[in-house]
Every structure is written in C-alpha cells, then in structure tokens.
C-alpha cells in the first residue's frame, strides 16, 4: 500500500484539473472567493454572536460589488497579468480573520459613496396615505 497522502494529492490534482478544464482560472478564483465565505456564513447564521454576522454580511456586500465591477470591466482582465492570482489574494485578504479586509473596504470605499444615496432614497420614499 501507498501512503494515503498520495491518494489525497492525486484526488486534489484530478479535481483541480477538471475544474480548470471546465472553467479555467475564472472558475477557480470564483470558487475560491465563494466556498469558504459561504461555509462561514452558514456557521454564522447559527451562532449567537452578532459580530460574525456583520463580518460576513460585509464580505458579501464587497463580493457583490466586486463581481459587478469585474463583469462590467471584463475587458481589463486580459490586460492585467496574473489577474486571477491577484483576485484570489485579494479575496483571501478580504475574508481572512487576521486581516478582515472586507470591513476596511466597506468603511473606506463603499460606505462613503453609497450611504448618501441610501439616505436620500430613504427621505424620498413616499409616505403611506391614511384612509
């Protein structure tokens, strides 16, 4: 018998090759940006601590905005060398518990630009007519 670690590496290599063959580095980077945060979000839903809920909701806001910008600016992807590796490192920084980059991106970039529009939208909301 071979050590189990060889079978593990063979399985990881096979699965990675299939995923790469199906969708390339875009699919791999999307899975990387989705899998662990989704798992931690499911855990956060069942926890009593509201801190992790805030962390993962913030991550998903940043993830959604990044995904929209990435789709709109998709022509730039071919111009940036190692784009998908940079993307994987960026998302690891966003969700890693040591760095909590999503909170920083939200507070420094997203909130200052989005909140004025949300507040204006709240003030412009039509009031219910009393009958």
N, C-alpha and C positions, 0 to 999 in steps of 0.2 A: 503494500500500500503506500501511496503517495501521501505526504502531509496535506491536511485539509486546506492549508493556506494556498496551495497551488490551484485547487479547485475553485476557491474563492476568487483568486485573481483571474482565472480563466473565465469564470462567470461574469465578473465585472467587465473584462475586456470584450466579451461577446455582446453583452447588453449595451455597452458604450458604442461598439461598432455598429450595432443595429440602429440605435438612436441617431448616431451621426449619419448613417446611410439614409435614414428616413427624412431627417430634417436639418442636418448639418449643425453648425455651431449655433445658429439661432435657436434651434430647439433645445440644445443642451443648455445654453445660457438662460432660456426661459424656464426650463425645469429647475435649474439651479436657483433662480430667483423666486420660484414658486413653492417648491416642495417643503423645505424646512420652515419657512414662514407659515405655510398653511398648517403644517403639523403643530407648530407652536400656537397658532391661533385657535385650533381646536382645543388644545390644552388650556388656553387662557379663558375660553368660554366657560369651562367647568371649574375654574379656580375662583376662590373668594376674593383674591387680591385684585383691585381695580387697576393697579399700576401696569400689569402686563396687558390688560385690555387696551389701555391707552397706547402702550408701545406698539402693539400690533395693528391697531386701527390707524395710527400714524404711518406705519410702514405701508399699509395698503393704499393710503392716500398718495404717498410718494410713488409707490409702484404704479398706480393707475396713471398718474400724471406723466411719469417717465414713459410708460407704454404708449400713451397718446402722442407725446412728442417724438418718440422713436419712430412710430408709424408715419407721422407727417413728414419727418425729416429723413426718411429711409434712404434717400439718395446720398446722404453724407456717410452712411455706413461703409460704402465701398471706398471712400476716401480716407478713412481713419484706419491706420494699421493696427492690427490686433484688437479691433473694436470689441469683439465678443469676450476676449480675455479681460479687457478693461471693464466691460459691463459686469462680468462675474465678480471681479474685485470690488467694484462699486457696490453691488448688491450685498456682498459679504460684509462690507463696511456698514451698510445701512442696517442690517439685521443682527450683527454680532453684538452680544450682550455687553462686551467690554467697551465698544465704541458708541452704540446706539445712534448711528448716523442719521437714521430717519427722523428722529426728533430734531436734530440740528438742521437738517434740510428743510423740515417743515417750519421751524421757528424763524430761520434766517431768510428763506427764499419764498416758500409758498404762502405762509400766513400774511406777510406784509402786502403781497399782491392780491390775494384772494379775499381777505376779510373785508376790505372796504366795499367790494362788490356785494358780498353776502349781507353786510349791514344795510346797504342801500336797497337791496332786494327785500329785506325784512320790513323796512319802512314803507316800501311801495306796495306791499301786499294789501289787496283790497279787504276792507273790513266786512264782516257779516252784517247783513241788513236784518234788523229786528222786525219781526212780523207782528 
